[in-house]
């Protein structure tokens, strides 16, 4: 499986703001995730629910910038900056690294977010 192409495809969806679609397309059913605020999911369905809740709270996307991606075997690391105006009036500006572990079928089995600031 060509992980490099799968990573590029997934990162392109994320950069377009199609974050839920990226999870639906590229996550294995048993994929887990964790972020730097210690929120964890144990499977694809939980991650979809988390991302639908988050994206539903966005009032305006000010920008999503994909900076770089590295791939080493079954592991990728993608650097993004996310700039969102939220419906509750708050502003989110995240500069983060998203580390993913991929299986042989080209699906994410683990994803972890790191604050790049």
Order of alpha helices (4+ residues) and beta strands (2+ residues): alpha-alpha-beta-beta-alpha-beta-beta-beta-beta
